[in-house]
Amino acid sequence: MSPLTLAYLALISALASGIIALGADRYPALLRYGSSILLGLCGLLAVITGLWAMIDEAPTKDLLALGLPWLKWHLRLDALSGFFFGVVGILVFAVSLFAPGYLREYTHRKNQNALSVLGLFTGLFILGMLLVLLADDAFVFMISWELMSVSSYFLVVYQHQHAANRRAAFLYLLMAHIGGLAILLGFGVLAGFGGGFTFGAMRAAELSATWASIAFALAFFGFGMKAGMVPLHAWLPEAHPVAPSHISALMSGVMLKVAIYGLIRFTYDLIGDIQWQWGLVMLVIGSASTLLGVLYAMLRNNLKRLLAYSSIENIGIILSGLGLSMIFIGTGHKILGVIGLIAALYHVLSHALFKGLLFLGAGAIAHATHEYDLNNMGGLIRRMPQTSVFFLIGCMSIAGIPLLNGFVSEWLTFQTALQAPVLESGVLRSIIPVAAAVLALSAALAAACFVKVYGVAFLGQARSRHAARAREVDFGMRAAMGLLAFLCVVFGIFPSTVISIIDAVPNLLLGAGPPSATAQGWLWLTPISPKVASYSAPLVFVAIIIFALISYLVLRRRAVDIRRGPAWDCGFGSLNSRMQYTGTAFSMPIQRIFAPVWDLKEEIEETKNSAQPLRTEGMRHQMQALDRSWSRVYEPIGRLVLLAARRIGRIQTGSIHTYLAYSFFTLILLLWVVT
């Protein structure tokens, strides 16, 4: 048996999970258990396949007679596709544990949506993602890409009775197809020079620097739009929040990474001859995505929308790592380029884990409270203690706190950026430190953002009746979150072991791995060399455990009786939830500092006493922070499209004579072109 055979079994499991869900409208248990079990099997097989492909390192190929008679399907599994196979598999398995409990509400009789649609398109969505990773020609890649996009469109619009869902789904589908067209054109450039649609022919294509840059620009636009980079991110904060939470976890956790896979495959593997200018563009856009993503997230109080904007920030970190890698490779520093690539891949893995965990946590909170607004939560740490622990690990990981996986990938990215002095170009030596400073600022803002999320949602008193009545979710949902939280910790404590496995990807693409990253064994991570920088997460972990034990023993020995009494209320009466910081109040200082970033609409309504006009009886503050990309990019494009449509519409006269004249002159023109 080869790893490709296991990959086929994973595909069959994903397809079978969708087919078996067709009977869910009549037998809802089929969706909660039959379909979920097959998804879990698919996830396990994908993880094993990915590990096998990375450890074995030898690519395996296959040719299937599934396409047109003269265009069979070329499939290939190598270390790069194996790595992303494993990432997708982990999250699919976690979702399969989470779904039965979460979908209980959807299987209620009051639910107006077809359960078969949800199950069928979930299976097809996962099938499409896995097929993209196996494609070895442009034909299969684009079919799989469209399968992934169209099936996820139906999942976004699943609760179609809400106008916001229909609008988000239309925007997503429109931008997905614009991006898909750009990717198709990029493949067309490579196929034109390579003489075939297979990736093997494209790798052999000899492109001039100009045509290579055109192909890269098309691919970067297309894959970047799917990944949600600024300013092509408009669909992401609209589509991710409206899908069911376990679908949001898949879309944000792994679908965006499939786009990153496509970008790496296209640039590092198919084009091959990387130019440093591409890396500079990617670094600048990645830095902008990082900063703007976290700033937009900071002002959101809808938990899922906040997490969606946070995904833009993390995609920016991945693009920054890839940009640094390309700059160093393009300037002849291959080993530093390898470290940048590994930093990006590590953040791909980290983001899939902690963002999947946080979206599942948001789903668990919504399942227990029916709330997504942070300002209607509060006090959940006492009502959902295990969920609060898992969610805290996700918040700490995304904030880049040491001992968790988010810290490792961001630290590797910084270590790559700090090697800028080796470059000969003064411009690059100046820009890279600025990008590193932007990354550092974004990391600090991300920490503040998730302190707000956790503090407002889980601490203090309940702010709504639903939050006050919340109960812990069932075992399966907690097991899914616990698994991802556990992996966040493990991948944070043993980064050297993880990198020794990821090492197969740069060996495949660049013919070299990081020579010193794991040279000191599993205990030390030394990306450049032991003399330059080193990090030992296991030793830090042991030191923290020892310190905690000593502190516990000392405090226990000195323990005295503690008197507990009511908290001092400053003479205003008993404490209540209205005295607590809201999400808006928490982010207000940052909103004032970075005010030019958003289109702010702020209203203050003051209610006066009719008998005493100088006396204020009430005051209401309302603030909206709108995404500037809408007013600066999309609305002008929309106006241009409408203007062009009105101009073109003038040719529609309603006269049959005019239409016959159009046909006649078109025929004359075509005959002239042909001759």
N, C-alpha and C positions, 0 to 999 in steps of 0.2 A: 504493500500500500504506500502511496506517495502522499505528501501533504495536499496535492491538488485534489486527490480523491476525497480527503476530508473536507476540503473547501466545497466540493460538489454536494456533499451530504449537508453542509451548512446551508447551501442555497436551497436544496430540496426541503429542508426543515422550515426555512422562512416561507417558501411558497406554500407548503402544506398548512402552516399556521393560518395563512390568509384564506385558503380554500375551506378549511374546517370551520372557519368563522362564518361562512355563508349561511350556516344553519342557526346562527346565534339569535336571530329575530324570534325563532320559535323556541329554541332551547338556549337561554342566556348563559347557562353553565358552560356551553361550548367555548364561549369567548373567554370567560374567566379562568377556565382550567385547561381545556383541550388546546386552545390556541396559545395560551401562555406557556404551557409545558413544552410545546414545539419551539416556541421562541427561546426558551431557556436552553433547549438542546442545541439550537442554532448558535446561541452565544457561546456555549461551552466548546462546540466544534470549531468555531471561529478563533477562539483563544488558543486552542491546541494547534490549529493550523498555523496561526501567526508565529507561535513560539518555535514550531518545527521549522518553518521557512527561515526564520532568523538564525537558528542554531545550525541548520544544515547549510545555509547560504547558497547552495547551488540552485539556480532557477529551474523550475519545471514548466514545460509548455504542453499545450494540447491544441488540437484542431477539431472543432465540432461542426458537423454539417447541419447547422440550425439556421443559417442565414440564406441569402439568395444562392442559386446554384453556382454562380461564379464568385461568390463572396462568402466563404465560410467564416465561422467565428474563430479568431485566434485568441487563446487565453494563456496567461502566464502568471506564475506565482514566484516572486523573488523576495528578497529581504525587505524591500520598501513596501510592497503590497502586503507582506506578512506582518509588518509592524502595524500598519493601519487596520489590517484584519483583526489583530489582537485588540486594538483600542475599541473598535466597533463591537467586538464580541463581549468585552467586559461590560459595556453599558447595556447591551441587549440582554445579557444574563440578569443584570440588576433590575432592569425594567420588567423582565418576566417574573421576578419575585414580587415586585411592587404592584403590578397590574391587577391581579385578582382582587385584592382588597380595595384598590382605588376604583376599579370598575363596578364595584357593587352598587354604587350610586347610579351609574349609567344604566344598569340592568333593571332599575326600578320601573315599574309600569308607567309612571308619569313621564318617563323620558320619551320625547317625541322623535328622537333620531334613531336611524336604523343601526343596530349593533353590528350587523353584517358589514356595513360600509366601514366602520371603524376597524374591525378585525382584518378585513380583506386588504385595505390599503396600508395598514400597519405592516402586514407581511410583505406586500409588494414594495413598500418603502425600504425595508431592510434588505430585501432581495436586490433592489436597484443599487443600494450603496455597496453591497458586497460584489456585485457584478462589475461596477466601475473599477474596483480595486483589482479585478482579475483581467480586465480587458487588455488585449495586446494589439488591437488595431482601432483605428478611429471609428469604424462602423459600429463595433460592439460598444465602444466607449460612449458614443453619443446616444445609442439606444438605451443603455443603462442609465446614463445621465438624465435623459428625458423621463424614464420610468421613475427615477428617484424624485424628480421635480414634480411630475404630474400627480404621483401618488401622495406626496406630502401636501400638494395643493388641496386635495380632497380631505386630508386630515385637518388642515388649517380651517377649512370652511365647514367642518363637520357640524358645528352648532350654527347652521346657516340662518336660523331665525333672527340672529342679531345682525344688524346692519354693519356694525364694526367688523365682524368676522368676514362678511362678504367683501367689504372694502379691502381688508388686509389680504385676503386670499387673492383678489384680483391684482393687487399691487405686487404681491409675491410672484404670481404666475407671469405677469408682464415682465418683471425685471429678471426672472429666471430665464425667460426665453431670449431676452436681449443679450444676457450673458452667454447663453448657450450658442447664440449666433456668432458671437465674437470668438468663442472657443472653436467652433466649426471652421471659421475663416482661418484661425491660427493653424489648425490641422491641415487646411487646404494649402497654406504656404509651404509647410513641410512636405506634404504629399507631392506638391508640384515639383519640388526639387529632388525628392527622394524617389519619385516614380511609382509610388504605391501607397495604400492606406495602412499597411501594417506598420507597427512601431519599429520593427527591424529595418524596413526601408527608410523610415524617417530618420532613424539614428545615422544611417549611412549618407544622408543628404549633405551636400556641400553647399552651405549658404554663405553669401557674402555678409559682412558685418551689418549692412543696412537691412537686408532681408531677415537676418536673425533678429535684429532689433524690432522689426515690424511683427514678426511672429511672437516674440516675447510680449510686446505691447498688447497684442490681441488676447493672448492667454492671460496676462496679468489683469486686464480689464474683465474678462469673462469669469475667471476663477475668483478674482477679488470681489466681484459683485456677489457671487454666491457665498463667499466667506464673510461678507459684511464689512469690508473696509470702508473708511471714510473717503470720499463723500457718497459712496454707492451703497450705504447701509440702510437707506430709508425703509426698505421692506422688513428688515430684521426686527426692530422694536414693535412693528405692527403685527407681524405674523406669529412670532414665538409666544407672546402672552395669550393669544386667543385659542391656541390648540390645547387639547387635554394635557395635563402636566407631564405624564410619562412620554407623550409625543414631544412636548417642549424639551424634555431632557435629551431625547434622541436628536432633535433638530439642532439644538445648541451644543450638545456635547459631542456629537460625532458627524452630523451632516456638514457642518462648517469645516470639519477636519478633512472630509472627503475632497472639498474644494482645495484645501492646502495640499493634499496628496496630488491632486491634478496639477497644481502649480509646480510642485517639486518634480513630478514625473516629466512634465513638459520642459522645464528649464534645465534641470540637472542631467536628465537622462536623454531626452529626445534632441534638444538643441546641443547641449554638451559644452560648447565653447562659451563659457560665461564671461560677460563683460562687466567691469566694475561699475559702469554707469547704471546698469540695471539695478545693482545693489543699492546705489545711492538713492534712486527713485523709490525703491521699496523701503529703504530705511526712513526716508522723510515721510512717506505716506503711513508707514507703520507707527512712527512716533506721533503723528497727528491723530491717528485712530486711537492710540493708547490714551492720550491726554483728553481728547474730546469724548471718548467713550465713557471714561470714568466721571468726567464732569457732568455729562448728561445723566448718568446713572445716579449721581449724588442727589439730584433734585427730584427724583421720582419717588412717589410713595406707593405706587402699585408694585407689589413685590416681584411679580413675573416680568413686568416691563423694566424694572430696575436690573434684574438679572440679564435681560436681553441686551440692554445697553452695556452692561459689564462684559458681555461676550465680545462686543466691538473692541473694548479695551484689550482683552486677552488676544484677540486676533492681531491687534496691533503689536503686541509683544512678540508673537510668533513671526510676523512679517519683519520686525526689527532684527530678530535673530537671523532670519534668512538673508536680509539685506546686508548685515555685517558679514555673513558667510560669503556672499557673492562679491562684496568689495575686496575681501582678503584673497579669495580665489582669483579674481580678475587682476589683482596686482601681484600675483605670484607667491602669495603666502598660503599655500594649500592647507597646512596643518591648522592654522588659525581659522581658515574657512571651515574645516571639519568641526572645530569646536563650536562655531556659530551654528552649523547645521544641527549638531547634537543638542545644543541649547533649544533650538526651535522645536525639534522632535520631542524633547523632554517636556516642553510646555504644551505641546499637543496632547501628550499623555496626561499631564497634570490637569489641564483644563477640562478634558473629557471627564476626569474623575470628580473634581470638586464642583464643576458646573452641573454635571449630572446629579450629584448629591444635593446641591442647593435647589435645583428644579424639583427633584423628588420631595425635598423638604417642604418646598412651597406647596406642592400637591398635598402633602400630608396635613399641612396647616389648613389649606382650603377644605380638605375633607373633614377636618374636625371643627372648623369655625365658619365655613362658607364665606371666608373673607380673603381678599388679596390686598386690601388697603392697610398699610402699616398702622395708620392712625386709628384703626378699629381693632387692633390687636392688643398686646400687652399682657404680662403676667403668665405667658404660656409655659415658662420654665417649671412652674408648679403643677400644671395640668398635663403637660407632655414632656416629662423629664428625659426620657430616652431620645426622643426626637430633638430636644433642645441640645443634648450633648453632640449628636451627629451633626446637627446644623452648625453648632459652634466650631466643630472641626473643619467643616466646609468653609466657614467664614475666615477662620485663621489661615487656612491653606490658600484661599484666593487673595488674602491680604499679604501673603509672602512671609509668614511668621516662621522662624527657623524650626527645624525638626519636621516640617511638613513639605510635601512635594512641590508646592508652589514656590517655596523659597529656593529650592535647588535650581529650578529652571531659570528663575530670574537672576540668581547669583551667577549662573553660567553665562547668561546674556551680558551681564555687567562685566564679567571677567574677559569676555571677547572684546567688548567695547574698550576696555582699558588697555588693549594692545595696540591702540591707534598710533602711538609714537613710532612703530616700526614702518609706517607708510611713508613714502617719499613725498606724496602730494600734501602741500600745506593746507589746501582746501579741505581734503578729507580729514586731516589731523584736527581741523577746527570744527568740522560738522559733527563728527562722531561723538566728541565729548558733550556737545549740546544735546544730541539725541540721548546720550546716557543720563544727562541731567533731567531731561523730560521723563525718561523711564523712572528715575528715582522719585520725581514729583508725583508721577502717576501712582507709584506704589504707595506713597504716603496718603494720597487722596483715596485710594482703594481701601486702605486700612480704616480711614475715617468713615467711608461709605458703609463698610460692613460692621463697624461699631454701631453706627446708626441703625442698621437693619436688625442686628441682634438685640441691641438695647431697647428699641421701641417695640419689637415684636415679643420678646421673651421676658423682659424685666418689668418691674413696676406692677401696677394693677391693671386688670382687664379694662379695656376702653369700650367694650360693647357687650351686649348680652350673649352674643354667640361666643365671644372669646371667654367669657366667664363660665360657659357651660362646656367648654372644649374637653375632650377626653383623648387619651393616648390612642394612636391608630393600631391596627392589628399587627400580628407577628410578621407576616410577609412583607408589609410595607417597612417595618422597622428593620427587618433582615436586609432588605435592599439598601437602605441608607447606611446600615451598619457595615455592610460589605464595602461600599465605596469609601466610607470614613476610615475603615481599617486599611484599605489600600493607599489612601492619602498618607497615612502615618508610615506604613511600611516603605513606600516609595520615597518618603522623605528621610527615613533613617538609613536605608541601604542604597543610596544613589549609585555607588560604584558598581554594584552588582547589576543594576538596571542598565547602566551605560555600557557595561561589558557585553550586554545582549544587543542594545541598540547599535553598538559599534558595527554590526553587519551592514547597516544602511550606508554610511559613508564609505565603507570598503567596497560596496557594490557600485556606488555612483561616482566616487572620486578616486578609488583605488588606494585609499589610505584611511587609517583610523587615528584616533588621538593617542599618540605613543605614550604619554605620561599620565593620562587621566586616571587609569586604574593600575598604574605601575606599582603603587604602594599597597596593593591588595584591596580587599573589601572595606578596610577600616578607614582609608583616607581617599578623598577625591582631590586630585591635583591636576586640574585641566591644562595648565601651561607647563608648570614644573613645580616640584616641592618648594623651591626657593622663592617662587613668585607668589603663589597662592595655594592654600590647602584648606580643606574642610573635612572634619571628621564628625559626621552626624551621630554615629554610634557612641563615641566618647562623650559628646554633648548630652546625649540621651542618658547615659549612665551617670554622668555628673548631676543631672537634674534629679534623677531618681534618688541618688545618695543624699543630695541636699534636702529633698522633700522628706526623706526618712528621718534625717537628723533633726530637721525643724519639728517634725511631728513628735519625735521622742522628747525633745527639749520642752516643747509647749505642753505636752501631756504631763511631764514631771512637775511643771510649774502651774498646772491647772488650778484655778480657783473658781469658786461659785460665781456665776455670772448672773447679775440681776437684769431681767428684761422688763422694759416698760414701754409705754406708747411713745412714738417718735414726736419730737417737738414740732408743733405746727405753726410756730410764729404767732400764735394767738388768732389765727384765721379760722379755727374750727377743725373738724376732723379731716384727715388727708383723703383725697379722692383722685380719680384718674385725670381730672381736668387740670391738676397741678403738675402733671408730668410733662416732660419734653415731648413734643410731637416730632414726626419726621421732618416736617417743614421747618420747625424752629431749630432743629439740630443742624440742618444744612444752611441756615440763613447766613452765618458769617462767610461761608465759602461762596454763597450766591452773591453777596455784596462784592467780594474781592474779584470774582471772575464774571461780573455782570455782562461785559460785552460778548461773552461766548453765547448767551441765549437771547432769544426774543422774549423779553419778559413782559407779561401783562399782569399788572398788579392793581387790585381794586380794594378800597376800604370804604365800607358802608357804615355810617354812624347813625344811630337811632336816637332822636331827641325826645325829651318829655314835652308833650304839647302844652302843658300848663307852665312848665319852667324851661324855656328854650335853652338856657345855659347848662342844663343838666343832661348828661349823656346816659341813656338807659341801656344801650347795647352797642356793640361794635363788631363788625364782621369783616375779616380780612380774607381776600381770595387772590391767589397768585398762580399764574400759569407760566411755565418755562417751555417755550416752543423751540423745536430744533431749527436752527438757522439754515440748515441745508435745504429745507422746504422752500423758504422764501428766497434764498440766494441761487439755488440750482434748479429745483424741480418745478416750481411755479413758473419761472420764465420759460422753461422748456415746454411746459403745458400750454402757455399762452401762444408760443410760436407754432405748436402743433395745431391748435385751434384756428389760428390765423391762416396757416397753410391749408387746412381743411376747408375753410370758407372760400379761399381763392380757388382751390381745385374744384369745389362744389359748383362753381359757375359753369363748368362745362356740361353740367347736367341740365339740359334745357327742356326736356320732356317732349322733344320733337323727334319723330322716327327718322326724318330726313337728315337731321344733324348726326344721329347715331350711325346711319348708313355711311355718311361722309367720313366719320371717324374710322369706320371699319375699312373703307376704301383706301384712305391715305395710309392707314397702318399697314395694309397689305402691300401697297406700293413701296413703303419704307423697308419692310422686311425683304421683299424681293430684291431691292437695291442692295441691302446689306449682304444677302446671300450671294448675289452675283459679284 
